[in-house]
Amino acid sequence: MQNYFPLWKNILVLTVLVFGIIYALPNVYGNDPAVQLASSNATPLQQSQADEIAASIKNAGYPLKAFEFQDGKILARFNNTDDQMKAADMLSNKMSGRATVALNLAPATPAWLTALGAKPMYLGLDLRGGVHFTLEVDMDTAVKQAEERYGNDIRGAFREAKVRYQSVSKEANGIKVVLADEENRVAAAAVLNKDFRNLDLSESGTNEFLLTLPEREIFAIKKSALEQNITTLRNRVNELGVAEPVIQQQGTSRIVVQLPGVQDTAHAKELLGTTATLEYRLVDVENDVNAAVAGHVPVGSRLYKDKNGAPILLKRSVIVTGDQITDASSGMDQDGQAAVFITLDGAGAKKMGKLTQENIGKPMAVVFIEYKSETRLINGQKVQHKEKIEKVISVATIRDSFSKRFQTTGLDSPQEARNLALLLRAGALAAPVEIAEERTVGPSLGQENIDQGMMSIVVGFLVVVAFMAIYYRGFGLIANFALLFNLVLLTAILSLLQATLTLPGMAGIVLTLGMAVDANVLINERIREEVRNGQSPQASIFLGYEKAFATILDSNITTLLVALLLFGFGTGPVKGFAVVLCLGILTSMFTAISGSRMLVNWFYGGDRRVEKLSI
């Protein structure tokens, strides 16, 4: 028998078809406007709190579509975005200090599909709506911060080596080191040449050194700042609960951030652009703060101001910094005041434990550091204004030794504590960023793009279906089944991979439809040619598929190579288009050759005596 599939091959094709239908189905159900709540401290939300929140929503008159409580988190689904936004505002006020409230779009996939691991595709910014930011990283500040860190490291190295120095100061052209005498100059040179070989060292005067950053070090600092900022922004975006965000480098100093589905754009903008960290320093109680205000700041100390503007003198050496914080959560202390509960890494905990043990009874200050960057219009010109804000938010006496876990108080509100905890959890930005470009795609425009994209797919599909049915008759209908099979299978694979569908991706689907039907056209034309050459119907089918295969393989491989090149060298939308096209080529090969052949074998193959083909 020429046109016959063994049982296993029929089962394989049907299994793939059922698989495609199941995993493509979630895309039919869409998303529900939802509000997500999670605990703002280490203790997850309890069932009693979930019941209280559900009752509050109902009492406020906002109809719930569904209410889910799992793993200490709450997801409240609503029928429309209006109820969602109003309920979120109400819950933010009610749960202040106890839970974080975030707007979300939750998939409306039935439970039986979710149990099978079936999920809908994510929709890109152009389809779902959301915000697009282009962030400019302040590289000059990154270099200045690196010089400040080197200055602190040099002071620490001198103290360990017992080198007496008059000052280690940041100058316009580098770090200036002034030694006490010739003996200490020699000792300092030995320390600097041993521990700071990556800096250029030169003598700038009697018992004076100047350390400058070489070009290779500046390049490494800028590269590291960009990479760390990307990692930090990704962590912060994860805190927002955004599905499939796009965070990628653009050029040497810019970062592109796309947040599909984000509705609270103001909060996202504030969160991404804020550079905040903490420093823990000992208070200088040996020297007079009034003398420091008058201009006589002692060596090894710095003058700060607290939140009320009062001067306070702190030790220049830092105990621990924000980059040594591994976890932070907000909550209330024993006096009912807003607090942030801090967990340090091993090195930070060791240093904090040692310093607190040695300084019991002395005051320690918490310095909040924030970098702000904004563009102002001055005399018709855009001028970038940068500001570093440092303020002492808390001063407390060390009553006992502590190391890994402790709390920081002195915050103005629970909201400030939540924001600070989130920023510390996500990590501090290595350098300030300014939003150079901002675009918002509204949900209505996103829906319009979806409607137009779907219209193009449907119209393209129907035109092809009509042409194939009229021109190739019975074999055209079989080709149409293969085409539908291909569309379902491609959707299922994209959903299973949790790919992000964009407008270029939709264009890739439309092109895939053309590529898929092209294979069936080649097969049908070869069958018709064999019929015209006088072959029997069974032989025409067999030879048609055999001879068309090489041509189909050749055309699809060349297209696949182009798609792989697009994926390798393209970015953003081009890469998305290439992914859909690659997958579409593979699925169209399977459905056009195996799917349609199975049906042809069912209708014409085996022992059937066929007088004429409907082609």
C-alpha positions as CSV (number, residue, x, y, z in Angstrom):
1,M,0.0,0.0,0.0
2,Q,1.5,3.3,-1.1
3,N,-0.6,5.8,0.8
4,Y,-0.8,4.4,4.3
5,F,0.4,5.6,7.8
6,P,1.1,3.0,10.5
7,L,-1.0,3.3,13.6
8,W,1.8,4.9,15.7
9,K,2.1,7.7,13.2
10,N,-1.6,8.4,13.2
11,I,-1.6,8.4,17.0
12,L,1.4,10.8,17.0
13,V,-0.3,13.4,14.7
14,L,-3.6,13.2,16.6
15,T,-1.7,13.5,20.0
16,V,0.1,16.6,18.7
17,L,-3.3,18.0,17.5
18,V,-4.9,17.4,21.0
19,F,-1.8,18.9,22.7
20,G,-2.1,22.0,20.5
21,I,-5.8,22.5,21.2
22,I,-5.3,22.2,25.0
23,Y,-2.4,24.5,25.3
24,A,-3.8,27.1,22.8
25,L,-7.1,27.3,24.7
26,P,-6.1,29.6,27.5
27,N,-5.6,32.5,25.0
28,V,-9.4,32.4,24.4
29,Y,-10.3,33.4,28.0
30,G,-8.3,36.7,28.3
31,N,-7.5,38.5,31.5
32,D,-9.3,39.9,34.5
33,P,-8.5,43.3,36.2
34,A,-7.2,42.3,39.6
35,V,-5.7,43.7,42.8
36,Q,-2.8,41.7,44.3
37,L,-1.9,42.0,48.0
38,A,1.2,40.6,49.8
39,S,2.6,41.2,53.2
40,S,4.9,44.1,53.6
41,N,7.0,42.3,56.3
42,A,8.4,38.9,56.8
43,T,5.1,37.4,58.1
44,P,2.7,36.3,55.3
45,L,-0.9,37.3,55.3
46,Q,-3.2,35.1,57.3
47,Q,-6.7,33.7,56.5
48,S,-8.3,36.1,59.0
49,Q,-6.8,39.0,57.1
50,A,-8.0,37.6,53.8
51,D,-11.5,37.3,55.1
52,E,-11.3,40.9,56.4
53,I,-10.2,42.2,53.0
54,A,-12.9,40.3,51.1
55,A,-15.5,41.7,53.5
56,S,-14.1,45.2,53.1
57,I,-14.3,45.0,49.3
58,K,-17.9,43.7,49.4
59,N,-19.0,46.3,52.0
60,A,-17.5,49.1,49.8
61,G,-19.8,48.0,46.9
62,Y,-17.2,46.7,44.5
63,P,-18.5,43.4,42.9
64,L,-15.9,40.6,43.1
65,K,-15.5,38.2,40.2
66,A,-13.3,35.9,42.3
67,F,-11.2,36.1,45.4
68,E,-8.1,33.9,45.8
69,F,-5.9,33.4,48.9
70,Q,-2.8,31.2,48.4
71,D,0.7,31.1,50.0
72,G,0.0,34.2,52.1
73,K,-1.0,36.3,49.0
74,I,-4.4,37.6,47.9
75,L,-5.6,38.1,44.4
76,A,-9.0,39.9,44.0
77,R,-10.5,39.7,40.5
78,F,-13.0,42.4,39.3
79,N,-15.3,42.7,36.3
80,N,-13.9,46.0,35.1
81,T,-10.9,48.3,35.6
82,D,-13.1,51.0,37.3
83,D,-13.9,48.7,40.2
84,Q,-10.3,47.5,40.3
85,M,-8.8,51.0,40.6
86,K,-11.3,52.1,43.3
87,A,-10.8,48.9,45.3
88,A,-7.0,49.3,45.1
89,D,-7.2,52.9,46.5
90,M,-9.5,51.7,49.3
91,L,-7.2,48.7,50.2
92,S,-4.1,50.9,50.1
93,N,-5.5,53.1,52.8
94,K,-6.9,50.2,54.8
95,M,-3.8,48.0,54.7
96,S,-1.2,50.8,55.1
97,G,1.8,49.3,56.8
98,R,0.5,45.7,56.7
99,A,0.4,44.8,53.0
100,T,1.6,46.1,49.6
101,V,-1.2,46.6,47.1
102,A,-0.5,46.2,43.3
103,L,-2.7,46.5,40.3
104,N,-2.5,43.4,38.0
105,L,-4.1,41.7,35.0
106,A,-4.7,38.1,36.0
107,P,-5.3,35.3,33.4
108,A,-8.9,34.1,33.4
109,T,-7.9,30.5,32.5
110,P,-10.1,27.8,34.0
111,A,-8.7,25.7,36.8
112,W,-8.6,22.5,34.8
113,L,-6.4,24.1,32.2
114,T,-4.2,25.6,34.8
115,A,-3.8,22.2,36.5
116,L,-2.4,21.0,33.1
117,G,0.2,23.8,33.1
118,A,-1.7,25.6,30.3
119,K,-1.2,29.4,30.4
120,P,-1.9,32.2,27.9
121,M,0.8,34.0,26.0
122,Y,2.0,37.3,27.5
123,L,1.0,40.3,25.5
124,G,3.7,42.9,24.7
125,L,3.5,46.6,25.4
126,D,2.0,47.5,22.0
127,L,-0.9,45.0,22.7
128,R,-1.5,45.1,26.4
129,G,-0.7,48.7,27.1
130,G,1.8,49.9,29.7
131,V,4.9,52.1,29.8
132,H,8.2,52.4,28.0
133,F,11.1,54.2,29.6
134,T,14.5,55.0,28.2
135,L,16.8,55.6,31.2
136,E,20.1,57.6,31.0
137,V,22.7,56.4,33.5
138,D,24.7,59.2,35.1
139,M,28.2,57.8,34.4
140,D,30.0,60.9,35.8
141,T,28.4,60.2,39.2
142,A,29.4,56.5,38.9
143,V,33.0,57.5,38.6
144,K,32.8,60.0,41.5
145,Q,31.2,57.4,43.7
146,A,34.1,55.0,42.8
147,E,36.6,57.6,43.8
148,E,34.9,58.1,47.1
149,R,35.0,54.3,47.7
150,Y,38.6,54.3,46.9
151,G,39.2,57.2,49.4
152,N,37.4,55.2,52.1
153,D,39.4,52.1,51.3
154,I,42.7,54.0,51.4
155,R,41.9,55.4,54.8
156,G,41.1,51.9,56.0
157,A,44.3,50.5,54.6
158,F,46.3,53.3,56.3
159,R,44.7,52.6,59.7
160,E,45.5,48.8,59.4
161,A,49.1,49.6,58.4
162,K,49.3,52.2,61.2
163,V,50.3,54.9,58.6
164,R,49.8,58.5,60.0
165,Y,48.2,60.7,57.4
166,Q,46.9,64.3,57.5
167,S,44.1,63.9,54.9
168,V,42.7,61.7,52.1
169,S,40.5,64.0,50.0
170,K,38.7,63.9,46.7
171,E,40.1,66.5,44.3
172,A,38.9,67.5,40.8
173,N,41.7,65.5,39.2
174,G,41.8,62.5,41.5
175,I,42.4,61.4,45.2
176,K,44.9,63.5,47.1
177,V,46.8,61.9,50.0
178,V,48.8,64.1,52.4
179,L,51.1,62.3,54.9
180,A,52.4,63.5,58.2
181,D,56.2,63.1,57.5
182,E,58.8,61.4,55.3
183,E,58.7,58.1,57.2
184,N,54.9,57.8,56.8
185,R,55.3,58.8,53.1
186,V,57.5,55.8,52.5
187,A,55.1,53.5,54.4
188,A,52.1,55.0,52.5
189,A,53.8,54.4,49.1
190,A,54.3,50.8,50.0
191,V,50.6,50.3,51.0
192,L,49.4,52.1,47.8
193,N,51.7,50.2,45.5
194,K,50.6,46.9,47.1
195,D,46.8,47.3,47.5
196,F,45.9,49.9,44.9
197,R,47.9,48.9,41.8
198,N,44.9,49.5,39.5
199,L,45.2,53.3,40.2
200,D,47.9,55.6,38.7
201,L,50.1,56.9,41.5
202,S,52.2,60.1,41.3
203,E,53.8,62.6,43.7
204,S,52.0,65.9,43.8
205,G,54.2,67.6,46.4
206,T,56.2,67.1,49.6
207,N,54.8,64.1,51.4
208,E,51.8,64.2,49.0
209,F,50.4,61.7,46.5
210,L,47.8,61.9,43.8
211,L,45.9,58.8,42.7
212,T,44.0,58.9,39.4
213,L,41.8,56.4,37.7
214,P,43.3,55.1,34.4
215,E,41.1,54.9,31.3
216,R,40.7,51.1,31.6
217,E,39.5,51.5,35.2
218,I,37.0,54.2,34.2
219,F,35.7,52.0,31.4
220,A,35.3,49.0,33.8
221,I,33.5,51.3,36.4
222,K,31.0,52.5,33.7
223,K,30.4,49.0,32.4
224,S,29.9,47.7,35.9
225,A,27.5,50.5,36.8
226,L,25.4,49.8,33.7
227,E,25.2,46.1,34.4
228,Q,24.4,46.6,38.1
229,N,21.7,49.1,37.3
230,I,20.1,46.6,34.9
231,T,20.2,43.9,37.6
232,T,18.8,46.3,40.2
233,L,16.0,47.5,37.9
234,R,15.1,44.0,37.1
235,N,14.8,43.2,40.8
236,R,12.6,46.3,41.3
237,V,10.4,45.4,38.4
238,N,9.9,42.0,39.9
239,E,8.7,43.7,43.0
240,L,6.0,45.3,40.9
241,G,4.8,41.9,39.7
242,V,5.0,42.8,36.0
243,A,4.7,39.8,33.6
244,E,7.4,39.6,30.9
245,P,9.1,43.0,31.3
246,V,11.8,44.1,28.8
247,I,14.9,45.5,30.5
248,Q,17.9,45.8,28.1
249,Q,21.0,47.8,27.4
250,Q,20.9,50.5,24.7
251,G,24.3,51.9,23.7
252,T,26.9,52.5,26.4
253,S,24.9,54.5,28.9
254,R,21.1,53.8,28.4
255,I,18.7,51.2,29.6
256,V,15.3,50.5,27.9
257,V,12.6,49.4,30.3
258,Q,9.2,48.2,29.0
259,L,6.5,47.3,31.5
260,P,3.4,45.7,29.8
261,G,0.2,45.9,31.7
262,V,1.4,48.5,34.3
263,Q,-1.5,50.8,35.2
264,D,0.1,52.8,38.0
265,T,2.7,54.5,35.8
266,A,3.5,57.2,38.4
267,H,4.5,54.5,41.0
268,A,6.6,52.7,38.4
269,K,8.4,55.9,37.4
270,E,9.1,56.8,41.0
271,L,10.4,53.3,41.7
272,L,12.7,53.0,38.7
273,G,14.3,56.4,39.0
274,T,15.0,56.4,42.7
275,T,18.5,55.8,43.9
276,A,18.5,55.2,47.6
277,T,20.7,53.4,50.1
278,L,21.6,53.5,53.8
279,E,24.9,53.9,55.6
280,Y,25.5,53.1,59.3
281,R,28.1,55.4,61.0
282,L,29.2,56.0,64.5
283,V,28.5,59.5,66.0
284,D,31.6,61.5,66.8
285,V,31.1,62.3,70.5
286,E,34.8,63.3,71.1
287,N,34.6,66.5,69.1
288,D,32.5,69.7,69.3
289,V,29.7,69.8,66.7
290,N,29.6,73.7,67.0
291,A,33.3,73.9,66.1
292,A,32.6,71.7,63.0
293,V,29.7,74.0,62.0
294,A,32.2,77.0,62.3
295,G,34.4,75.2,59.7
296,H,36.7,73.2,61.9
297,V,35.7,69.7,60.9
298,P,38.1,67.2,62.5
299,V,40.0,64.7,60.3
300,G,38.1,61.4,60.1
301,S,34.7,63.0,60.6
302,R,31.9,64.6,58.5
303,L,29.2,67.1,59.2
304,Y,25.6,66.0,58.5
305,K,22.1,67.3,59.2
306,D,19.3,65.3,60.6
307,K,15.7,65.4,59.3
308,N,15.0,68.5,61.3
309,G,18.0,70.3,59.9
310,A,20.1,70.2,63.1
311,P,23.9,69.6,62.6
312,I,25.4,66.3,63.7
313,L,29.0,65.1,63.5
314,L,29.6,61.5,62.3
315,K,32.7,59.4,61.9
316,R,33.8,59.3,58.3
317,S,34.3,55.5,58.3
318,V,31.2,53.5,57.3
319,I,30.2,50.5,59.3
320,V,28.0,48.9,56.6
321,T,26.3,50.1,53.4
322,G,23.2,49.2,51.5
323,D,25.0,46.8,49.2
324,Q,25.6,44.5,52.2
325,I,21.9,44.2,52.9
326,T,20.4,40.9,51.8
327,D,16.8,41.4,52.9
328,A,14.6,44.3,54.2
329,S,11.0,44.4,55.2
330,S,8.8,47.1,56.7
331,G,6.6,47.0,59.7
332,M,6.1,48.5,63.1
333,D,8.4,48.5,66.1
334,Q,7.4,47.9,69.7
335,D,6.3,51.6,70.0
336,G,4.1,51.4,67.0
337,Q,6.5,53.5,64.8
338,A,7.3,52.7,61.2
339,A,10.5,50.6,60.9
340,V,12.5,48.7,58.4
341,F,13.9,45.3,59.5
342,I,17.3,44.7,58.0
343,T,19.3,41.5,57.3
344,L,23.0,41.7,56.5
345,D,25.2,39.4,54.5
346,G,28.1,37.5,56.2
347,A,30.7,40.3,55.8
348,G,28.3,43.0,56.9
349,A,27.1,41.0,59.9
350,K,30.7,40.4,61.0
351,K,31.6,44.0,60.8
352,M,28.4,45.2,62.5
353,G,28.9,42.7,65.3
354,K,32.5,43.8,65.9
355,L,31.7,47.5,65.9
356,T,28.7,47.3,68.1
357,Q,30.5,45.1,70.6
358,E,33.3,47.6,70.9
359,N,31.0,50.6,71.1
360,I,28.3,49.7,73.5
361,G,26.9,52.8,75.1
362,K,27.8,55.0,72.1
363,P,25.4,56.5,69.6
364,M,25.1,55.1,66.0
365,A,23.5,57.0,63.2
366,V,21.6,55.8,60.1
367,V,22.3,58.0,57.0
368,F,19.8,57.9,54.2
369,I,21.4,58.8,50.8
370,E,19.3,59.5,47.7
371,Y,20.4,60.8,44.3
372,K,17.9,62.8,42.4
373,S,18.3,63.8,38.7
374,E,15.9,66.0,36.8
375,T,15.9,68.1,33.7
376,R,15.0,71.8,34.1
377,L,14.2,74.4,31.5
378,I,16.6,77.3,32.0
379,N,16.5,80.2,29.5
380,G,14.8,77.9,27.0
381,Q,17.5,75.3,27.3
382,K,17.2,71.8,28.9
383,V,19.7,71.6,31.8
384,Q,20.2,68.4,33.8
385,H,20.2,69.1,37.5
386,K,21.8,66.5,39.8
387,E,21.5,66.5,43.6
388,K,22.8,64.2,46.3
389,I,20.6,64.2,49.4
390,E,22.1,62.9,52.6
391,K,20.2,63.0,55.9
392,V,20.5,61.3,59.2
393,I,17.2,59.6,59.7
394,S,17.9,57.9,63.1
395,V,20.4,58.2,66.0
396,A,20.2,55.5,68.6
397,T,22.5,54.4,71.5
398,I,24.0,50.9,71.1
399,R,22.6,49.0,74.0
400,D,23.9,45.6,73.1
401,S,25.9,43.8,70.4
402,F,24.0,42.8,67.2
403,S,25.0,41.7,63.8
404,K,22.9,39.9,61.2
405,R,19.3,41.2,62.0
406,F,18.2,44.5,63.4
407,Q,15.8,47.3,62.8
408,T,16.0,50.9,61.6
409,T,13.5,53.4,62.8
410,G,13.1,57.2,62.4
411,L,11.0,57.0,59.2
412,D,8.1,59.4,58.7
413,S,5.4,57.0,57.6
414,P,4.6,53.3,56.9
415,Q,4.6,54.2,53.2
416,E,8.2,55.6,53.5
417,A,9.2,52.4,55.3
418,R,7.7,50.2,52.6
419,N,9.4,52.1,49.8
420,L,12.8,52.1,51.6
421,A,12.4,48.3,52.3
422,L,11.6,47.7,48.6
423,L,14.5,49.7,47.4
424,L,16.9,48.0,49.8
425,R,15.6,44.5,48.9
426,A,16.1,45.3,45.2
427,G,19.5,46.8,45.7
428,A,20.8,50.3,45.2
429,L,21.4,51.6,41.8
430,A,25.1,51.9,41.1
431,A,24.6,55.4,39.6
432,P,21.6,57.7,39.3
433,V,19.4,57.4,36.3
434,E,17.3,60.0,34.5
435,I,14.2,59.2,32.4
436,A,15.3,60.4,29.0
437,E,12.2,59.2,27.2
438,E,8.8,58.1,28.4
439,R,5.9,56.6,26.4
440,T,2.6,55.4,27.7
441,V,0.5,53.0,25.7
442,G,-3.1,53.0,27.0
443,P,-5.1,49.8,27.4
444,S,-7.6,51.1,24.8
445,L,-4.8,51.6,22.2
446,G,-3.4,48.2,23.1
447,Q,-6.9,46.7,22.5
448,E,-7.1,48.5,19.2
449,N,-3.8,46.9,18.2
450,I,-5.1,43.5,19.2
451,D,-8.3,43.9,17.3
452,Q,-6.4,45.1,14.1
453,G,-3.8,42.3,14.4
454,M,-6.5,39.7,14.9
455,M,-8.4,41.1,12.0
456,S,-5.3,40.8,9.7
457,I,-4.9,37.1,10.8
458,V,-8.5,36.2,10.4
459,V,-8.9,38.0,7.0
460,G,-5.6,36.4,5.7
461,F,-6.8,33.0,7.0
462,L,-10.2,33.3,5.4
463,V,-8.9,34.5,2.0
464,V,-6.5,31.6,1.9
465,V,-9.1,29.1,3.0
466,A,-11.6,30.4,0.3
467,F,-8.9,30.2,-2.4
468,M,-7.8,26.7,-1.5
469,A,-11.3,25.4,-1.3
470,I,-12.3,26.8,-4.6
471,Y,-9.1,26.0,-6.6
472,Y,-8.2,22.6,-5.1
473,R,-11.6,21.4,-3.9
474,G,-11.3,18.3,-1.7
475,F,-7.5,18.6,-1.4
476,G,-8.0,22.3,-0.7
477,L,-10.2,21.5,2.3
478,I,-7.5,19.1,3.6
479,A,-5.0,21.9,3.2
480,N,-7.3,24.2,5.1
481,F,-7.4,21.7,8.0
482,A,-3.5,21.6,7.9
483,L,-3.5,25.4,8.0
484,L,-5.8,25.6,11.0
485,F,-3.8,22.8,12.7
486,N,-0.6,24.9,12.1
487,L,-2.2,28.0,13.6
488,V,-3.4,26.1,16.7
489,L,0.0,24.4,17.2
490,L,2.0,27.6,16.8
491,T,-0.2,29.3,19.4
492,A,0.2,26.4,21.8
493,I,4.0,26.4,21.5
494,L,4.2,30.1,22.0
495,S,1.9,29.8,25.1
496,L,3.9,26.9,26.5
497,L,7.1,28.9,26.1
498,Q,5.4,31.8,27.8
499,A,6.5,34.0,24.9
500,T,5.5,37.7,24.6
501,L,3.2,38.4,21.7
502,T,3.7,41.8,20.0
503,L,2.5,43.3,16.7
504,P,5.7,42.1,14.9
505,G,4.9,38.7,16.3
506,M,1.4,38.9,14.8
507,A,3.0,39.8,11.5
508,G,5.1,36.6,11.9
509,I,1.9,34.6,12.4
510,V,0.4,36.1,9.2
511,L,3.6,35.3,7.2
512,T,3.6,31.7,8.7
513,L,0.1,31.2,7.3
514,G,1.5,32.1,3.8
515,M,4.5,29.8,4.3
516,A,2.2,27.0,5.5
517,V,-0.2,27.1,2.6
518,D,2.7,27.5,0.1
519,A,3.8,23.9,1.1
520,N,0.3,22.6,0.4
521,V,0.1,24.4,-3.0
522,L,3.4,22.7,-4.0
523,I,2.1,19.3,-3.0
524,N,-1.2,19.8,-4.8
525,E,0.4,21.1,-7.9
526,R,2.8,18.1,-8.0
527,I,-0.2,15.7,-7.6
528,R,-2.1,17.5,-10.5
529,E,1.1,17.2,-12.6
530,E,1.3,13.4,-12.0
531,V,-2.4,13.0,-12.9
532,R,-1.8,14.9,-16.1
533,N,1.1,12.6,-16.9
534,G,-1.2,9.6,-16.7
535,Q,-0.4,8.3,-13.3
536,S,-3.1,6.5,-11.3
537,P,-4.7,8.5,-8.4
538,Q,-2.9,6.5,-5.7
539,A,0.4,6.9,-7.5
540,S,-0.2,10.6,-8.2
541,I,-0.7,11.2,-4.4
542,F,2.4,9.2,-3.5
543,L,4.6,10.8,-6.1
544,G,3.2,14.3,-5.4
545,Y,4.2,14.2,-1.8
546,E,7.6,12.5,-2.5
547,K,8.6,15.0,-5.2
548,A,7.3,18.1,-3.4
549,F,9.2,17.3,-0.2
550,A,12.6,18.4,-1.5
551,T,11.2,21.7,-2.7
552,I,9.3,22.4,0.5
553,L,12.4,21.6,2.6
554,D,14.6,23.8,0.5
555,S,12.3,26.8,0.6
556,N,11.7,26.5,4.4
557,I,15.4,26.0,5.2
558,T,16.3,29.2,3.4
559,T,13.6,31.1,5.2
560,L,14.6,29.5,8.5
561,L,18.2,30.7,8.0
562,V,17.0,34.2,7.4
563,A,14.9,34.1,10.5
564,L,17.8,32.8,12.6
565,L,20.0,35.7,11.3
566,L,17.2,38.1,12.3
567,F,17.1,36.6,15.7
568,G,20.9,36.7,16.1
569,F,21.4,40.3,15.0
570,G,18.0,41.9,15.7
571,T,16.8,43.4,18.9
572,G,13.4,43.9,20.4
573,P,10.5,43.7,17.9
574,V,12.8,42.2,15.2
575,K,13.8,39.4,17.5
576,G,10.1,38.7,18.4
577,F,9.2,38.5,14.7
578,A,12.1,36.1,14.1
579,V,11.1,33.8,17.0
580,V,7.5,33.5,15.7
581,L,8.7,32.9,12.1
582,C,11.2,30.2,13.2
583,L,8.5,28.3,15.2
584,G,6.0,28.9,12.4
585,I,8.3,27.3,9.8
586,L,8.8,24.2,11.9
587,T,5.1,23.8,12.7
588,S,4.1,24.4,9.0
589,M,6.5,21.7,7.9
590,F,4.9,19.2,10.3
591,T,1.3,20.1,9.6
592,A,1.6,20.5,5.8
593,I,3.5,17.2,5.3
594,S,2.3,14.9,8.1
595,G,-1.1,16.5,9.1
596,S,-2.4,16.8,5.5
597,R,-0.9,13.4,4.5
598,M,-2.7,11.7,7.3
599,L,-6.1,13.0,6.1
600,V,-5.3,12.2,2.5
601,N,-4.5,8.7,3.5
602,W,-7.8,8.4,5.4
603,F,-9.9,9.5,2.4
604,Y,-7.9,8.1,-0.5
605,G,-5.2,5.7,0.8
606,G,-5.1,2.1,1.8
607,D,-7.0,-0.5,-0.3
608,R,-9.5,2.0,-1.7
609,R,-10.0,2.0,-5.4
610,V,-10.1,5.7,-6.4
611,E,-11.2,6.6,-9.9
612,K,-10.7,10.4,-9.7
613,L,-9.2,12.9,-7.2
614,S,-11.0,16.0,-6.1
615,I,-8.2,18.3,-7.0
